[in-house]
């Protein structure tokens, strides 16, 4: 008797952005977004969809909802993301930055580092469309908010030195 093969449950997101829906239906409300290379754990497969969260009932007697993603948007191994693809992806998050072309390299590197370190998430950059020039400093300093729009969430970048600091 052949040994039972455990069904695969861990996958990786293939498209640049993937909407997470509240039910297994392409017209369902998008709750959140996953990004290329994100790892997901599938709890249940149904009709070409994968459930990635427990079921929730928000109102007593209301419907059960969960987070669902289409299985055809997933890979069994992490996608190979070339340096050029990564630059293009990071660029799309911060292309609305003040003086974007002038400070392209330092904006891309710093944004990538902040995301890889888990300090910022891609939506943090979408809020302000990138780095905003600070009028508070004499030097070339830019800022972004990560994790909320409070002073405590403000991250500064001196583009001359490449140093990140918090005020």
N, C-alpha and C positions, 0 to 999 in steps of 0.2 A: 504494500500500500504506500503510495507516494505521500511524503510529508505535506501537510497543508501549508500552502503559501499564504502568509499574512497579506491581507490587502493593503496596498500602499495608502498612507494617510497624509504624508507630508509632500507638499508640492511648492512650486515657486511661480510667482506671477510673471507672465510673459510680456503683456503690453506695457507701454509706458505708464498708463493709468488704467485702473480697473475699478469700476463702480461696485460697491458692496450693497446688495439690495435686501429689502426687508422680507421678501419672499422669492421663491424660484421662478421669476418672471421678468423678462426684459423691460416691461413697462412699469415694474414696481419701483417705489421710491428708493433713491440712492441715499443710503445712510452715511456712508463714508467712502474713502478712496484708498486703494492699495497701489503700490508703485512697483515697477519692474524690478524683479529680483527679491521682493519681499517673500518670506517663507510663510506658508499657511498650513494649518492642520485641519484636515477635513474630518468632521464628526459623522457625517452622513452624506450619501450620494443619492440624488433623486432626479430622474428625467434630465440628465446632463448638467445638473447643478450640484454644487457642494456646499454643505452647511458648515460654517466656521464658528458658530457661537451656540450657546444653549438657547432654548426657547424662552421667551419672555411674554408675560401677559401684563400690559400696562394698565388696563382698567378691568376691574372685576367683571367676569363674564365676557370680556373682550377676546379678540382672536389672539392666538399664539403667534408671535413673530420671532424671527431669528435673522442672522446675517447669512446671505447666500451669494455665491459667485459662480459664474459659468465654468464648468470643468474644461471646456475647450480653450480657455485663456490661461491654462496652467501647464507647467512643465514639470517633468520628474526630476530634473537636475537644474541647478541654478543657471540662469541664462549667462552666456558669455557676453559681458558688456565691455566693448572696446573703450579705450581711453577717449576716442572721438565721440562715441555714443554717450559716454558719461558727461563729457563737456557739453554736448548738445542738450542733454536732459537738465543738467544744473543751470545751463544758460536759460532754458525756458522758464525756470523759477525766478530768475533775477534780471531778466532782460529789460525790465522797466526801471532799473536802478539809475540814480542820478549819475551822470558821467560814466555810463556803462562801458562804452568803447574805450575810453581813456584808461580805465582801471580794470579792464576785462579779466586779466590773469589773476590778480589778487582777489577779485570778487568770486571768481569760479573756485579757486583753491580754498578760500576761507569758507564759502558756503558748503562745499563738499566736505570739508573737515568737520564743520558744525553738525552736519547731518550724520556723518559716519560716527561721530562721538555721541550721538543721541541727544545733543543739546537742543537742536532745532529739528523740525519736521518740514517737509516741502510746503505744506499749507501755511506755515509761518511766513514764508517769503511771498506767497501769493497775496497775503493781506495787504502789503504795501507795494507789491510788484517789484520788490528787491530792496537794495540798500538806499537809504535816504541820507543826503548830505546834512551834517549837523552844523548849525550856525553858532553853536556854543564854543567851538574850538577854533584856534587860529590855523592849526594844521589841517591837512585833508583827512577829516574824520567823517565816517558814515555810520549809520546805525540801522538795526533791524530789531523787531520784537520777536522773541521765541517763547511760546507757551502762554501768551496773553499780551494785552496792550497796556500793561501797567509799567511804571518806571522800573520796577524790580525785574521785568522781563526784557529790558533794553540791553542790547549787546552792541558795543562800539567797535569799529575797525579803523585803525590808522593805516591808510593805504600806502603811506611812505615807508613805514616799518613793517607792515604786515601783521602787527600785533593786535590782538583782540583784547578788549578790557570791558569791565562793568563799572558803572558809576553809581 
